[in-house]
Amino acid sequence: MLIDLQRYFTTMGWYVGTHTFITMRLEGGFEAFSGRASETWEYRWVIEIHENQKLKIPAVLVKGGRFEDIDEVAKRVLRKLKANDKG
């Protein structure tokens, strides 16, 4: 799904300038994201889409769950962007 998220932006057809679309990060912390005593380090992916008014792209921030991989988070981001396209 990460490749599909990439395609969402690369097929927009803008013709001038440089745009920053996506920031991705992997966060980690001891018992940080599950809300319970896991006695372990936990990790989650975070994908942020930067608002671009010229291209009508909304700001989107999705924080993955403890066991979600990058593709699952990318899928949720893409759904939000496509829902915005319809609206």
N, C-alpha and C positions, 0 to 999 in steps of 0.2 A: 504493500500500500504506500510505502514511502515514495516509490517511483511514480505512483499515480498522483501524489501530492506535488511532486516535482513537475509533472506534465501539466497540472492545472495552471501553473505559472508560466511555463515555457511556451504554451500555446495561446497566450493572451494577445500576442501580436502588437506589443508596444514598439515604437520606432525610434525613440530618442531617450537619452539619459540612462542613468544607472539606478536601479532600484534594489532595496534590500527587502526581501519577502519573508524569510524564515530564520528564526533563531531556535536552535535545539540545544537542550542541555540534559545531562544525566545528573540527578541529585542523589545524594546518599546521606544516610544518617542512622545512628543507632536507635532502633525502635521508633523511627521517625514518622512513618506513614501509615502503619496499620491500625494505630489507635489501641494497641494492646501490647502486652509484654511478650515480645518475640525472642528476646535475648539474642538478637542478631542485628547485623547491619542490613538496612533495607534500602532499596534503590527505586527510583521512578524516573521516567522520561517526561520532559516538559517541552512542548512545542508552542512557540509564540509566532503568530502571524502579525506583521507590522501593518498598520493602517496605511493605505495609499489612496488618497482621495481622487487623484487623477484617473486611476484604474478602477475605482470603486471597490476596493478591497477593504473589508472591515478589520478591525483589530480582533484577534482571536487568541485566547490563551487556554491551553488544555494541559492539565497535569494528569499524567497516567497513574494508574493504580499500582500497588506494590508488585504485582506479578504481570502487568501489561508490558508487552514488548513494543519496540518503536513502531512497528507496522500497525499495531492496534491503536496506538495513540494517533498516528497519521490518519488512519481511517476515520476516527472521530473528528479530527480537524477538517478533513475533506468534506464530511457530511455537513458540518456547520457552514463552510464556505459555499457549498452548493445550495443549501437552504437559503442563504442570503441572496444568491443569484436569482432565485425564483421570486423573492420578495420584492 
